Amino acid sequence: METTIALQWILACYADDVPENGGACIKHGDEQIAIYNFKRRGEWYATQNLCPHKQQMALSRGMIGSSGETCEPKVACPFHKKTFSLLTGACLTGDECNIKTYPVKVDEGRVYIGIM
């Protein structure tokens, strides 16, 4: 028997609150969530804000870009330069510290994050 967990979409912020090609942070319960407006790609992403390498709340201030031949969207921690996939949360610098990702949708200028 397969269990399905429904997403709860929460209003995180307004699109204007997140800088183009940059990130911002919101707090939901005990979690800090980084939201990225990847304007160059026309895409939005969300991840945990905590960089697992040194346990610093910093990823929302990281640089976003694309990685490798597949042009996978990524974020680099502003302190340690560890890079993480914005799609899967996998660490792209060979370490075994992944991050949590969240689905994002934007509707009429409002940014929503899917929480389980």
MIDOSE-1310 file (N, C-alpha, C; in nm, 2 decimals, decimal comma, always signed):
residues 116
mett	+0,08/-0,12/+0,00/+0,00/+0,00/+0,00/+0,09/+0,12/+0,00; +0,06/+0,22/-0,09/+0,14/+0,34/-0,10/+0,07/+0,45/-0,03; +0,15/+0,53/+0,04/+0,10/+0,64/+0,12/+0,13/+0,77/+0,04; +0,04/+0,85/+0,02/+0,05/+0,98/-0,05/+0,05/+1,09/+0,06
ialq	+0,15/+1,18/+0,06/+0,15/+1,29/+0,15/+0,12/+1,42/+0,07; +0,01/+1,49/+0,10/-0,03/+1,61/+0,03/+0,05/+1,73/+0,07; +0,09/+1,81/-0,02/+0,16/+1,93/+0,00/+0,06/+2,04/+0,06; +0,11/+2,12/+0,15/+0,04/+2,24/+0,19/+0,11/+2,35/+0,13
wila	+0,04/+2,44/+0,05/+0,11/+2,55/-0,01/+0,09/+2,67/+0,09; +0,20/+2,73/+0,13/+0,20/+2,84/+0,22/+0,25/+2,97/+0,14; +0,18/+3,08/+0,17/+0,23/+3,21/+0,11/+0,36/+3,25/+0,18; +0,47/+3,25/+0,10/+0,60/+3,28/+0,16/+0,63/+3,43/+0,16
cyad	+0,60/+3,49/+0,05/+0,63/+3,63/+0,03/+0,57/+3,68/-0,10; +0,60/+3,80/-0,14/+0,56/+3,85/-0,27/+0,68/+3,85/-0,36; +0,66/+3,83/-0,49/+0,77/+3,82/-0,58/+0,87/+3,94/-0,58; +0,81/+4,06/-0,55/+0,90/+4,18/-0,54/+0,99/+4,18/-0,42
dvpe	+0,96/+4,09/-0,32/+1,04/+4,08/-0,20/+1,18/+4,01/-0,23; +1,19/+3,94/-0,34/+1,31/+3,86/-0,37/+1,38/+3,92/-0,48; +1,51/+3,96/-0,46/+1,58/+4,02/-0,57/+1,60/+3,93/-0,69; +1,60/+4,00/-0,81/+1,62/+3,92/-0,93/+1,76/+3,86/-0,92
ngga	+1,77/+3,73/-0,96/+1,90/+3,65/-0,96/+1,96/+3,65/-0,83; +1,88/+3,64/-0,73/+1,93/+3,64/-0,59/+1,83/+3,57/-0,50; +1,85/+3,58/-0,37/+1,76/+3,51/-0,28/+1,72/+3,59/-0,16; +1,62/+3,54/-0,09/+1,57/+3,60/+0,04/+1,54/+3,48/+0,13
cikh	+1,52/+3,52/+0,26/+1,49/+3,41/+0,36/+1,36/+3,44/+0,42; +1,28/+3,33/+0,45/+1,16/+3,35/+0,53/+1,17/+3,25/+0,65; +1,09/+3,27/+0,75/+1,09/+3,17/+0,86/+0,95/+3,11/+0,86; +0,95/+2,98/+0,86/+0,82/+2,90/+0,87/+0,83/+2,81/+0,99
gdeq	+0,76/+2,83/+1,10/+0,78/+2,75/+1,22/+0,92/+2,77/+1,27; +0,99/+2,66/+1,29/+1,13/+2,66/+1,33/+1,23/+2,66/+1,22; +1,18/+2,66/+1,09/+1,27/+2,65/+0,98/+1,29/+2,78/+0,91; +1,41/+2,80/+0,86/+1,44/+2,91/+0,77/+1,45/+2,86/+0,63
iaiy	+1,38/+2,92/+0,54/+1,37/+2,87/+0,40/+1,42/+2,98/+0,31; +1,52/+2,94/+0,23/+1,57/+3,04/+0,13/+1,49/+3,03/+0,00; +1,45/+3,14/-0,06/+1,38/+3,15/-0,18/+1,46/+3,22/-0,28; +1,47/+3,16/-0,40/+1,56/+3,22/-0,51/+1,47/+3,26/-0,63
nfkr	+1,50/+3,38/-0,68/+1,44/+3,42/-0,80/+1,54/+3,42/-0,91; +1,55/+3,31/-0,99/+1,65/+3,29/-1,09/+1,59/+3,35/-1,22; +1,59/+3,48/-1,22/+1,53/+3,56/-1,33/+1,59/+3,53/-1,47; +1,72/+3,50/-1,47/+1,79/+3,47/-1,60/+1,73/+3,34/-1,66
rgew	+1,68/+3,25/-1,58/+1,62/+3,13/-1,63/+1,47/+3,13/-1,62; +1,41/+3,24/-1,56/+1,27/+3,25/-1,55/+1,21/+3,14/-1,45; +1,29/+3,11/-1,35/+1,25/+3,00/-1,26/+1,27/+3,04/-1,11; +1,19/+2,98/-1,02/+1,20/+3,00/-0,88/+1,23/+2,87/-0,81
yatq	+1,31/+2,88/-0,70/+1,35/+2,76/-0,62/+1,34/+2,80/-0,47; +1,34/+2,69/-0,39/+1,34/+2,71/-0,25/+1,42/+2,60/-0,18; +1,50/+2,63/-0,08/+1,58/+2,53/-0,01/+1,58/+2,57/+0,14; +1,64/+2,48/+0,22/+1,67/+2,51/+0,35/+1,77/+2,63/+0,35
nlcp	+1,77/+2,71/+0,45/+1,86/+2,82/+0,45/+1,99/+2,78/+0,52; +1,99/+2,67/+0,59/+2,10/+2,62/+0,67/+2,21/+2,55/+0,58; +2,33/+2,61/+0,57/+2,44/+2,54/+0,50/+2,48/+2,42/+0,60; +2,48/+2,30/+0,55/+2,51/+2,19/+0,64/+2,66/+2,18/+0,67
hkqq	+2,74/+2,24/+0,59/+2,89/+2,23/+0,61/+2,93/+2,29/+0,75; +2,89/+2,41/+0,78/+2,93/+2,47/+0,91/+2,81/+2,51/+0,99; +2,69/+2,47/+0,95/+2,57/+2,50/+1,03/+2,54/+2,65/+1,04; +2,56/+2,72/+0,93/+2,53/+2,86/+0,92/+2,41/+2,89/+0,84
mals	+2,32/+2,98/+0,88/+2,20/+3,02/+0,81/+2,25/+3,12/+0,70; +2,29/+3,07/+0,58/+2,35/+3,16/+0,49/+2,31/+3,14/+0,34; +2,24/+3,03/+0,31/+2,23/+3,00/+0,17/+2,14/+3,10/+0,09; +2,05/+3,17/+0,16/+1,97/+3,27/+0,09/+2,06/+3,38/+0,03
rgmi	+2,18/+3,40/+0,09/+2,27/+3,50/+0,05/+2,38/+3,45/-0,05; +2,36/+3,33/-0,09/+2,46/+3,26/-0,18/+2,44/+3,31/-0,33; +2,54/+3,28/-0,41/+2,53/+3,31/-0,55/+2,46/+3,20/-0,62; +2,37/+3,23/-0,71/+2,31/+3,13/-0,79/+2,37/+3,13/-0,93
gssg	+2,36/+3,01/-1,00/+2,42/+3,00/-1,13/+2,38/+2,86/-1,19; +2,45/+2,82/-1,29/+2,43/+2,69/-1,35/+2,56/+2,61/-1,35; +2,54/+2,48/-1,34/+2,66/+2,39/-1,33/+2,67/+2,29/-1,44; +2,79/+2,28/-1,50/+2,82/+2,17/-1,59/+2,75/+2,18/-1,73
etce	+2,76/+2,07/-1,80/+2,70/+2,06/-1,93/+2,55/+2,06/-1,93; +2,49/+2,01/-1,82/+2,35/+2,01/-1,81/+2,29/+2,14/-1,77; +2,37/+2,23/-1,73/+2,33/+2,37/-1,68/+2,23/+2,36/-1,57; +2,26/+2,26/-1,48/+2,18/+2,24/-1,36/+2,18/+2,37/-1,27
pkva	+2,07/+2,42/-1,23/+2,07/+2,54/-1,14/+2,13/+2,50/-1,00; +2,21/+2,60/-0,95/+2,28/+2,57/-0,82/+2,29/+2,70/-0,74; +2,32/+2,67/-0,61/+2,35/+2,79/-0,52/+2,48/+2,75/-0,45; +2,57/+2,86/-0,43/+2,69/+2,84/-0,36/+2,69/+2,91/-0,23
cpfh	+2,72/+2,85/-0,12/+2,73/+2,91/+0,01/+2,82/+3,03/+0,00; +2,78/+3,14/+0,05/+2,87/+3,26/+0,05/+2,99/+3,25/+0,13; +2,99/+3,16/+0,23/+3,11/+3,15/+0,32/+3,20/+3,04/+0,28; +3,15/+2,92/+0,24/+3,23/+2,81/+0,22/+3,25/+2,76/+0,07
kktf	+3,17/+2,82/-0,01/+3,17/+2,79/-0,16/+3,12/+2,65/-0,19; +3,06/+2,58/-0,10/+3,00/+2,45/-0,13/+2,88/+2,48/-0,22; +2,86/+2,40/-0,32/+2,75/+2,43/-0,42/+2,65/+2,31/-0,41; +2,53/+2,35/-0,42/+2,41/+2,26/-0,41/+2,32/+2,27/-0,52
sllt	+2,26/+2,16/-0,57/+2,16/+2,17/-0,68/+2,04/+2,23/-0,62; +1,98/+2,32/-0,70/+1,85/+2,38/-0,66/+1,74/+2,29/-0,69; +1,76/+2,19/-0,78/+1,66/+2,09/-0,81/+1,65/+1,98/-0,71; +1,76/+1,92/-0,67/+1,76/+1,80/-0,59/+1,82/+1,82/-0,45
gacl	+1,89/+1,93/-0,43/+1,96/+1,96/-0,30/+2,09/+1,89/-0,28; +2,13/+1,81/-0,39/+2,26/+1,73/-0,38/+2,37/+1,83/-0,37; +2,48/+1,79/-0,29/+2,60/+1,87/-0,29/+2,67/+1,84/-0,42; +2,71/+1,95/-0,49/+2,78/+1,93/-0,62/+2,93/+1,94/-0,61
tgde	+2,98/+1,96/-0,49/+3,13/+1,97/-0,47/+3,19/+1,84/-0,41; +3,12/+1,73/-0,42/+3,17/+1,60/-0,38/+3,15/+1,56/-0,24; +3,09/+1,65/-0,16/+3,07/+1,62/-0,02/+2,94/+1,55/+0,00; +2,92/+1,49/+0,11/+2,80/+1,41/+0,14/+2,69/+1,49/+0,22
cnik	+2,69/+1,62/+0,21/+2,60/+1,70/+0,28/+2,50/+1,76/+0,19; +2,38/+1,71/+0,18/+2,28/+1,75/+0,09/+2,18/+1,85/+0,17; +2,10/+1,93/+0,09/+2,01/+2,02/+0,15/+1,87/+1,98/+0,11; +1,77/+2,03/+0,19/+1,63/+2,01/+0,16/+1,58/+2,11/+0,06
typv	+1,50/+2,06/-0,04/+1,44/+2,15/-0,14/+1,29/+2,15/-0,12; +1,23/+2,26/-0,17/+1,08/+2,27/-0,16/+1,03/+2,31/-0,30; +0,91/+2,26/-0,34/+0,85/+2,31/-0,46/+0,80/+2,46/-0,44; +0,81/+2,53/-0,55/+0,77/+2,67/-0,55/+0,67/+2,70/-0,66
kvde	+0,57/+2,78/-0,64/+0,49/+2,83/-0,74/+0,46/+2,98/-0,72; +0,45/+3,05/-0,83/+0,42/+3,20/-0,82/+0,29/+3,22/-0,89; +0,20/+3,29/-0,82/+0,07/+3,32/-0,88/+0,03/+3,46/-0,84; +0,01/+3,54/-0,95/-0,03/+3,68/-0,93/+0,06/+3,76/-0,84
grvy	+0,19/+3,74/-0,85/+0,29/+3,81/-0,77/+0,31/+3,76/-0,63; +0,25/+3,65/-0,60/+0,27/+3,59/-0,47/+0,35/+3,46/-0,49; +0,44/+3,44/-0,39/+0,53/+3,32/-0,40/+0,49/+3,22/-0,29; +0,46/+3,10/-0,34/+0,41/+2,99/-0,25/+0,51/+2,88/-0,24
igim	+0,53/+2,82/-0,12/+0,62/+2,71/-0,11/+0,54/+2,59/-0,06; +0,57/+2,47/-0,12/+0,50/+2,35/-0,08/+0,57/+2,28/+0,04; +0,49/+2,27/+0,15/+0,54/+2,21/+0,27/+0,47/+2,08/+0,29; +0,55/+1,97/+0,34/+0,48/+1,85/+0,37/+0,45/+1,84/+0,52
